[in-house]
Amino acid sequence: MFPEDWRPVKAVEVSGPQGGPVNAGPDPAIIQNIISRVAKAKAWRLEAEGGVGAEL
């Protein structure tokens, strides 16, 4: 019961090159890939539904 009261806690630190910060920002290439895939899926859906009312 109540494991948060008795469980051991381990601290972990993650660092980037030479001990600097880790870049956790969005990758523009990944975002562009997702946008492209969504556009292709939307076009496929529009075609499959006859081009009427296929908003994603």
PDB file of N, CA, C and O in Angstrom:
ATOM      1  N   MET A   1       0.840  -1.191   0.000  1.00  0.00           N
ATOM      2  CA  MET A   1       0.000   0.000   0.000  1.00  0.00           C
ATOM      3  C   MET A   1       0.886   1.255   0.000  1.00  0.00           C
ATOM      4  O   MET A   1       1.978   1.251   0.568  1.00  0.00           O
ATOM      5  N   PHE A   2       0.419   2.294  -0.623  1.00  0.00           N
ATOM      6  CA  PHE A   2       1.076   3.596  -0.645  1.00  0.00           C
ATOM      7  C   PHE A   2       2.548   3.521  -1.068  1.00  0.00           C
ATOM      8  O   PHE A   2       3.422   3.949  -0.314  1.00  0.00           O
ATOM      9  N   PRO A   3       2.835   2.987  -2.258  1.00  0.00           N
ATOM     10  CA  PRO A   3       4.243   2.838  -2.669  1.00  0.00           C
ATOM     11  C   PRO A   3       4.990   4.165  -2.764  1.00  0.00           C
ATOM     12  O   PRO A   3       6.212   4.190  -2.615  1.00  0.00           O
ATOM     13  N   GLU A   4       4.285   5.264  -3.007  1.00  0.00           N
ATOM     14  CA  GLU A   4       4.978   6.560  -3.068  1.00  0.00           C
ATOM     15  C   GLU A   4       5.575   6.956  -1.730  1.00  0.00           C
ATOM     16  O   GLU A   4       6.443   7.828  -1.681  1.00  0.00           O
ATOM     17  N   ASP A   5       5.134   6.337  -0.645  1.00  0.00           N
ATOM     18  CA  ASP A   5       5.667   6.648   0.681  1.00  0.00           C
ATOM     19  C   ASP A   5       6.934   5.867   1.013  1.00  0.00           C
ATOM     20  O   ASP A   5       7.708   6.294   1.870  1.00  0.00           O
ATOM     21  N   TRP A   6       7.165   4.721   0.346  1.00  0.00           N
ATOM     22  CA  TRP A   6       8.301   3.906   0.759  1.00  0.00           C
ATOM     23  C   TRP A   6       9.238   3.480  -0.367  1.00  0.00           C
ATOM     24  O   TRP A   6      10.328   2.979  -0.092  1.00  0.00           O
ATOM     25  N   ARG A   7       8.854   3.663  -1.598  1.00  0.00           N
ATOM     26  CA  ARG A   7       9.713   3.190  -2.689  1.00  0.00           C
ATOM     27  C   ARG A   7      10.998   4.013  -2.775  1.00  0.00           C
ATOM     28  O   ARG A   7      10.994   5.207  -2.474  1.00  0.00           O
ATOM     29  N   PRO A   8      12.101   3.375  -3.189  1.00  0.00           N
ATOM     30  CA  PRO A   8      13.358   4.116  -3.357  1.00  0.00           C
ATOM     31  C   PRO A   8      13.265   5.052  -4.561  1.00  0.00           C
ATOM     32  O   PRO A   8      12.609   4.733  -5.553  1.00  0.00           O
ATOM     33  N   VAL A   9      13.907   6.180  -4.472  1.00  0.00           N
ATOM     34  CA  VAL A   9      13.893   7.169  -5.539  1.00  0.00           C
ATOM     35  C   VAL A   9      15.293   7.266  -6.125  1.00  0.00           C
ATOM     36  O   VAL A   9      16.271   7.415  -5.392  1.00  0.00           O
ATOM     37  N   LYS A  10      15.388   7.181  -7.458  1.00  0.00           N
ATOM     38  CA  LYS A  10      16.678   7.321  -8.124  1.00  0.00           C
ATOM     39  C   LYS A  10      16.626   8.569  -8.997  1.00  0.00           C
ATOM     40  O   LYS A  10      15.711   8.726  -9.805  1.00  0.00           O
ATOM     41  N   ALA A  11      17.588   9.439  -8.840  1.00  0.00           N
ATOM     42  CA  ALA A  11      17.674  10.637  -9.665  1.00  0.00           C
ATOM     43  C   ALA A  11      18.515  10.327 -10.897  1.00  0.00           C
ATOM     44  O   ALA A  11      19.567   9.696 -10.797  1.00  0.00           O
ATOM     45  N   VAL A  12      18.049  10.772 -12.053  1.00  0.00           N
ATOM     46  CA  VAL A  12      18.772  10.576 -13.304  1.00  0.00           C
ATOM     47  C   VAL A  12      18.880  11.923 -13.995  1.00  0.00           C
ATOM     48  O   VAL A  12      17.899  12.657 -14.108  1.00  0.00           O
ATOM     49  N   GLU A  13      20.081  12.240 -14.454  1.00  0.00           N
ATOM     50  CA  GLU A  13      20.288  13.498 -15.166  1.00  0.00           C
ATOM     51  C   GLU A  13      20.751  13.181 -16.577  1.00  0.00           C
ATOM     52  O   GLU A  13      21.633  12.346 -16.777  1.00  0.00           O
ATOM     53  N   VAL A  14      20.156  13.847 -17.547  1.00  0.00           N
ATOM     54  CA  VAL A  14      20.524  13.660 -18.948  1.00  0.00           C
ATOM     55  C   VAL A  14      21.105  14.973 -19.453  1.00  0.00           C
ATOM     56  O   VAL A  14      20.552  16.045 -19.208  1.00  0.00           O
ATOM     57  N   SER A  15      22.223  14.875 -20.160  1.00  0.00           N
ATOM     58  CA  SER A  15      22.822  16.095 -20.701  1.00  0.00           C
ATOM     59  C   SER A  15      23.218  15.873 -22.151  1.00  0.00           C
ATOM     60  O   SER A  15      23.382  14.743 -22.612  1.00  0.00           O
ATOM     61  N   GLY A  16      23.365  16.976 -22.845  1.00  0.00           N
ATOM     62  CA  GLY A  16      23.756  16.946 -24.247  1.00  0.00           C
ATOM     63  C   GLY A  16      25.261  16.939 -24.404  1.00  0.00           C
ATOM     64  O   GLY A  16      25.983  16.630 -23.456  1.00  0.00           O
ATOM     65  N   PRO A  17      25.748  17.280 -25.604  1.00  0.00           N
ATOM     66  CA  PRO A  17      27.183  17.293 -25.873  1.00  0.00           C
ATOM     67  C   PRO A  17      27.941  18.206 -24.906  1.00  0.00           C
ATOM     68  O   PRO A  17      27.483  19.307 -24.603  1.00  0.00           O
ATOM     69  N   GLN A  18      29.078  17.756 -24.431  1.00  0.00           N
ATOM     70  CA  GLN A  18      29.929  18.466 -23.467  1.00  0.00           C
ATOM     71  C   GLN A  18      29.163  18.908 -22.225  1.00  0.00           C
ATOM     72  O   GLN A  18      29.484  19.941 -21.637  1.00  0.00           O
ATOM     73  N   GLY A  19      28.161  18.143 -21.820  1.00  0.00           N
ATOM     74  CA  GLY A  19      27.411  18.451 -20.615  1.00  0.00           C
ATOM     75  C   GLY A  19      26.391  19.564 -20.774  1.00  0.00           C
ATOM     76  O   GLY A  19      25.804  20.007 -19.787  1.00  0.00           O
ATOM     77  N   GLY A  20      26.171  20.023 -21.996  1.00  0.00           N
ATOM     78  CA  GLY A  20      25.222  21.102 -22.255  1.00  0.00           C
ATOM     79  C   GLY A  20      23.784  20.619 -22.276  1.00  0.00           C
ATOM     80  O   GLY A  20      23.516  19.456 -21.975  1.00  0.00           O
ATOM     81  N   PRO A  21      22.867  21.490 -22.624  1.00  0.00           N
ATOM     82  CA  PRO A  21      21.449  21.127 -22.646  1.00  0.00           C
ATOM     83  C   PRO A  21      21.126  20.162 -23.787  1.00  0.00           C
ATOM     84  O   PRO A  21      21.830  20.105 -24.795  1.00  0.00           O
ATOM     85  N   VAL A  22      20.059  19.420 -23.602  1.00  0.00           N
ATOM     86  CA  VAL A  22      19.559  18.512 -24.628  1.00  0.00           C
ATOM     87  C   VAL A  22      18.560  19.278 -25.479  1.00  0.00           C
ATOM     88  O   VAL A  22      17.649  19.916 -24.949  1.00  0.00           O
ATOM     89  N   ASN A  23      18.725  19.218 -26.794  1.00  0.00           N
ATOM     90  CA  ASN A  23      17.804  19.903 -27.687  1.00  0.00           C
ATOM     91  C   ASN A  23      16.527  19.073 -27.780  1.00  0.00           C
ATOM     92  O   ASN A  23      16.519  18.000 -28.383  1.00  0.00           O
ATOM     93  N   ALA A  24      15.461  19.568 -27.186  1.00  0.00           N
ATOM     94  CA  ALA A  24      14.194  18.844 -27.181  1.00  0.00           C
ATOM     95  C   ALA A  24      13.154  19.537 -28.050  1.00  0.00           C
ATOM     96  O   ALA A  24      11.962  19.243 -27.953  1.00  0.00           O
ATOM     97  N   GLY A  25      13.598  20.447 -28.889  1.00  0.00           N
ATOM     98  CA  GLY A  25      12.678  21.182 -29.751  1.00  0.00           C
ATOM     99  C   GLY A  25      12.185  20.320 -30.900  1.00  0.00           C
ATOM    100  O   GLY A  25      12.718  19.237 -31.143  1.00  0.00           O
ATOM    101  N   PRO A  26      11.172  20.796 -31.605  1.00  0.00           N
ATOM    102  CA  PRO A  26      10.621  20.034 -32.726  1.00  0.00           C
ATOM    103  C   PRO A  26      11.615  19.973 -33.893  1.00  0.00           C
ATOM    104  O   PRO A  26      12.355  20.924 -34.143  1.00  0.00           O
ATOM    105  N   ASP A  27      11.618  18.871 -34.580  1.00  0.00           N
ATOM    106  CA  ASP A  27      12.475  18.682 -35.755  1.00  0.00           C
ATOM    107  C   ASP A  27      11.660  19.063 -36.988  1.00  0.00           C
ATOM    108  O   ASP A  27      10.668  18.400 -37.290  1.00  0.00           O
ATOM    109  N   PRO A  28      12.056  20.118 -37.710  1.00  0.00           N
ATOM    110  CA  PRO A  28      11.287  20.562 -38.882  1.00  0.00           C
ATOM    111  C   PRO A  28      11.094  19.468 -39.935  1.00  0.00           C
ATOM    112  O   PRO A  28      10.054  19.434 -40.592  1.00  0.00           O
ATOM    113  N   ALA A  29      12.063  18.582 -40.108  1.00  0.00           N
ATOM    114  CA  ALA A  29      11.934  17.509 -41.103  1.00  0.00           C
ATOM    115  C   ALA A  29      10.818  16.543 -40.713  1.00  0.00           C
ATOM    116  O   ALA A  29      10.063  16.084 -41.571  1.00  0.00           O
ATOM    117  N   ILE A  30      10.713  16.238 -39.426  1.00  0.00           N
ATOM    118  CA  ILE A  30       9.653  15.336 -38.957  1.00  0.00           C
ATOM    119  C   ILE A  30       8.293  15.997 -39.129  1.00  0.00           C
ATOM    120  O   ILE A  30       7.340  15.352 -39.564  1.00  0.00           O
ATOM    121  N   ILE A  31       8.199  17.269 -38.794  1.00  0.00           N
ATOM    122  CA  ILE A  31       6.931  17.993 -38.926  1.00  0.00           C
ATOM    123  C   ILE A  31       6.510  18.045 -40.397  1.00  0.00           C
ATOM    124  O   ILE A  31       5.338  17.833 -40.708  1.00  0.00           O
ATOM    125  N   GLN A  32       7.445  18.321 -41.299  1.00  0.00           N
ATOM    126  CA  GLN A  32       7.121  18.372 -42.726  1.00  0.00           C
ATOM    127  C   GLN A  32       6.666  17.016 -43.227  1.00  0.00           C
ATOM    128  O   GLN A  32       5.756  16.932 -44.051  1.00  0.00           O
ATOM    129  N   ASN A  33       7.291  15.950 -42.738  1.00  0.00           N
ATOM    130  CA  ASN A  33       6.893  14.598 -43.124  1.00  0.00           C
ATOM    131  C   ASN A  33       5.462  14.320 -42.693  1.00  0.00           C
ATOM    132  O   ASN A  33       4.685  13.746 -43.457  1.00  0.00           O
ATOM    133  N   ILE A  34       5.110  14.716 -41.492  1.00  0.00           N
ATOM    134  CA  ILE A  34       3.746  14.502 -40.988  1.00  0.00           C
ATOM    135  C   ILE A  34       2.744  15.296 -41.833  1.00  0.00           C
ATOM    136  O   ILE A  34       1.695  14.769 -42.204  1.00  0.00           O
ATOM    137  N   ILE A  35       3.059  16.551 -42.138  1.00  0.00           N
ATOM    138  CA  ILE A  35       2.166  17.387 -42.953  1.00  0.00           C
ATOM    139  C   ILE A  35       1.950  16.745 -44.322  1.00  0.00           C
ATOM    140  O   ILE A  35       0.829  16.704 -44.828  1.00  0.00           O
ATOM    141  N   SER A  36       3.033  16.245 -44.912  1.00  0.00           N
ATOM    142  CA  SER A  36       2.938  15.599 -46.221  1.00  0.00           C
ATOM    143  C   SER A  36       2.066  14.346 -46.165  1.00  0.00           C
ATOM    144  O   SER A  36       1.242  14.117 -47.050  1.00  0.00           O
ATOM    145  N   ARG A  37       2.252  13.540 -45.123  1.00  0.00           N
ATOM    146  CA  ARG A  37       1.461  12.309 -44.990  1.00  0.00           C
ATOM    147  C   ARG A  37      -0.016  12.612 -44.771  1.00  0.00           C
ATOM    148  O   ARG A  37      -0.877  11.907 -45.297  1.00  0.00           O
ATOM    149  N   VAL A  38      -0.315  13.650 -44.004  1.00  0.00           N
ATOM    150  CA  VAL A  38      -1.714  14.030 -43.783  1.00  0.00           C
ATOM    151  C   VAL A  38      -2.336  14.512 -45.091  1.00  0.00           C
ATOM    152  O   VAL A  38      -3.479  14.170 -45.393  1.00  0.00           O
ATOM    153  N   ALA A  39      -1.597  15.299 -45.869  1.00  0.00           N
ATOM    154  CA  ALA A  39      -2.111  15.783 -47.158  1.00  0.00           C
ATOM    155  C   ALA A  39      -2.397  14.620 -48.105  1.00  0.00           C
ATOM    156  O   ALA A  39      -3.419  14.618 -48.790  1.00  0.00           O
ATOM    157  N   LYS A  40      -1.500  13.627 -48.148  1.00  0.00           N
ATOM    158  CA  LYS A  40      -1.720  12.451 -48.995  1.00  0.00           C
ATOM    159  C   LYS A  40      -2.949  11.673 -48.533  1.00  0.00           C
ATOM    160  O   LYS A  40      -3.754  11.232 -49.353  1.00  0.00           O
ATOM    161  N   ALA A  41      -3.089  11.505 -47.216  1.00  0.00           N
ATOM    162  CA  ALA A  41      -4.248  10.772 -46.688  1.00  0.00           C
ATOM    163  C   ALA A  41      -5.541  11.519 -47.001  1.00  0.00           C
ATOM    164  O   ALA A  41      -6.554  10.903 -47.332  1.00  0.00           O
ATOM    165  N   LYS A  42      -5.504  12.844 -46.897  1.00  0.00           N
ATOM    166  CA  LYS A  42      -6.695  13.643 -47.192  1.00  0.00           C
ATOM    167  C   LYS A  42      -7.068  13.521 -48.665  1.00  0.00           C
ATOM    168  O   LYS A  42      -8.244  13.374 -48.996  1.00  0.00           O
ATOM    169  N   ALA A  43      -6.068  13.581 -49.557  1.00  0.00           N
ATOM    170  CA  ALA A  43      -6.331  13.450 -50.989  1.00  0.00           C
ATOM    171  C   ALA A  43      -6.905  12.068 -51.300  1.00  0.00           C
ATOM    172  O   ALA A  43      -7.844  11.947 -52.087  1.00  0.00           O
ATOM    173  N   TRP A  44      -6.344  11.036 -50.687  1.00  0.00           N
ATOM    174  CA  TRP A  44      -6.845   9.676 -50.896  1.00  0.00           C
ATOM    175  C   TRP A  44      -8.288   9.553 -50.419  1.00  0.00           C
ATOM    176  O   TRP A  44      -9.124   8.940 -51.082  1.00  0.00           O
ATOM    177  N   ARG A  45      -8.566  10.145 -49.259  1.00  0.00           N
ATOM    178  CA  ARG A  45      -9.924  10.082 -48.705  1.00  0.00           C
ATOM    179  C   ARG A  45     -10.909  10.834 -49.591  1.00  0.00           C
ATOM    180  O   ARG A  45     -12.012  10.347 -49.840  1.00  0.00           O
ATOM    181  N   LEU A  46     -10.525  12.014 -50.071  1.00  0.00           N
ATOM    182  CA  LEU A  46     -11.394  12.778 -50.968  1.00  0.00           C
ATOM    183  C   LEU A  46     -11.706  11.983 -52.229  1.00  0.00           C
ATOM    184  O   LEU A  46     -12.845  11.950 -52.693  1.00  0.00           O
ATOM    185  N   GLU A  47     -10.677  11.346 -52.773  1.00  0.00           N
ATOM    186  CA  GLU A  47     -10.876  10.540 -53.983  1.00  0.00           C
ATOM    187  C   GLU A  47     -11.785   9.344 -53.700  1.00  0.00           C
ATOM    188  O   GLU A  47     -12.659   9.027 -54.507  1.00  0.00           O
ATOM    189  N   ALA A  48     -11.586   8.686 -52.574  1.00  0.00           N
ATOM    190  CA  ALA A  48     -12.390   7.508 -52.220  1.00  0.00           C
ATOM    191  C   ALA A  48     -13.852   7.862 -51.989  1.00  0.00           C
ATOM    192  O   ALA A  48     -14.741   7.051 -52.248  1.00  0.00           O
ATOM    193  N   GLU A  49     -14.100   9.089 -51.497  1.00  0.00           N
ATOM    194  CA  GLU A  49     -15.458   9.509 -51.207  1.00  0.00           C
ATOM    195  C   GLU A  49     -16.075  10.336 -52.336  1.00  0.00           C
ATOM    196  O   GLU A  49     -17.137  10.934 -52.166  1.00  0.00           O
ATOM    197  N   GLY A  50     -15.423  10.365 -53.454  1.00  0.00           N
ATOM    198  CA  GLY A  50     -15.941  11.095 -54.587  1.00  0.00           C
ATOM    199  C   GLY A  50     -15.704  12.588 -54.514  1.00  0.00           C
ATOM    200  O   GLY A  50     -16.347  13.346 -55.240  1.00  0.00           O
ATOM    201  N   GLY A  51     -14.797  13.032 -53.657  1.00  0.00           N
ATOM    202  CA  GLY A  51     -14.430  14.442 -53.563  1.00  0.00           C
ATOM    203  C   GLY A  51     -15.416  15.318 -52.831  1.00  0.00           C
ATOM    204  O   GLY A  51     -15.363  16.540 -52.965  1.00  0.00           O
ATOM    205  N   VAL A  52     -16.324  14.727 -52.053  1.00  0.00           N
ATOM    206  CA  VAL A  52     -17.354  15.529 -51.377  1.00  0.00           C
ATOM    207  C   VAL A  52     -17.234  15.372 -49.866  1.00  0.00           C
ATOM    208  O   VAL A  52     -17.287  14.257 -49.345  1.00  0.00           O
ATOM    209  N   GLY A  53     -17.070  16.508 -49.153  1.00  0.00           N
ATOM    210  CA  GLY A  53     -17.135  16.540 -47.692  1.00  0.00           C
ATOM    211  C   GLY A  53     -16.178  15.639 -46.951  1.00  0.00           C
ATOM    212  O   GLY A  53     -16.578  14.974 -45.996  1.00  0.00           O
ATOM    213  N   ALA A  54     -14.931  15.598 -47.362  1.00  0.00           N
ATOM    214  CA  ALA A  54     -13.971  14.733 -46.693  1.00  0.00           C
ATOM    215  C   ALA A  54     -12.947  15.551 -45.921  1.00  0.00           C
ATOM    216  O   ALA A  54     -11.753  15.456 -46.204  1.00  0.00           O
ATOM    217  N   GLU A  55     -13.369  16.332 -44.978  1.00  0.00           N
ATOM    218  CA  GLU A  55     -12.453  17.125 -44.162  1.00  0.00           C
ATOM    219  C   GLU A  55     -11.816  16.253 -43.092  1.00  0.00           C
ATOM    220  O   GLU A  55     -12.495  15.440 -42.465  1.00  0.00           O
ATOM    221  N   LEU A  56     -10.522  16.417 -42.879  1.00  0.00           N
ATOM    222  CA  LEU A  56      -9.824  15.688 -41.810  1.00  0.00           C
ATOM    223  C   LEU A  56      -9.777  16.519 -40.574  1.00  0.00           C
ATOM    224  O   LEU A  56      -9.232  16.086 -39.559  1.00  0.00           O
TER     225      LEU A  56
END
